[in-house]
């Protein structure tokens, strides 16, 4: 699982981490996630959780922590934005 490693590299709060785990379990069941890079999905879900919790973190910092490109983060975030309410 990529999420704990990304959280450790980006120093995200435990509250956002727990929210990201909840979102990731929902998204993995959806066909939207099929065929997508799991690391990119994990970073996008973590960013969505941070936005939902009001935690300030830059997309660049998260993309760097997850070793993905900024463009990939933005694309995956747009894909999962429907699930973040």
N, C-alpha and C positions, 0 to 999 in steps of 0.2 A: 504494500500500500504506500502510495506516495505522499499522502496528506501529512503524516507526522514529521516526515523529513522536511517538507516545505515549511511547515509551521516552525520547526526548530531554526531553519535558516532565515526566516523572516521576522521572528519574534512577535508573533500574533498572540492575542490574549486567549485564555482558555475558553472563554465564553464564545468567541468567534469560531474557535476550533470545534466546539461541540455543535454549534449551528451548522457548520460546514459538513460535519459527519451526517447530520440529519438530512441535509439537502442532497448529499451525495447518495445516500441510500434510496432516496426518491428518484433521483435522476438515473441511477443505474438500471432501474426497472423499466424505464421509458425507452422506446426504440430510437429516440433522438440521440442517445449516447452510443448506439451500436456503430462500430467502425471508427470511433474517434480515439485519439491518443489519450490514454488514461491519465497521464501526467498533466496534459493540458486541461482536461476536465477538472482535475483536482485543484489546479491553480485557479481556474475560473470560479469554481464553487467556493473556494476560500475567499476570493475577492468579493463574491456576492454576499457571503456571510459577513464580511467586514463592513460592507456598505449597509447591510440590514441592521447590524449592531451599532452603527455610527462610529466605527473605528477608522481613524484616518491612516490610510496606507496608500502609497502610490502604486499604480499598475506596473511601473518600471521595476520597483523593488520586488514585487511578487513574481513578476516574470523572470527576473534574475534569480530569485530564490528557487524557482521551479525549473530553471534551465530551459525555458521556452522563449519564443519571441513575443514581443509586445503585440504584434498583429494577431498571433494565434490566441493570446489571452483575450483580446477584444472580440474575436470571432466566436470563441467558445462562450464568452460572457453573454453575447447577444443570443446564442442558442438557448442558454439556460435561464435567461431573464424572465421567461414565462413562469418558471417555478418559484421565483423569489417574490413573495407577496407580503 
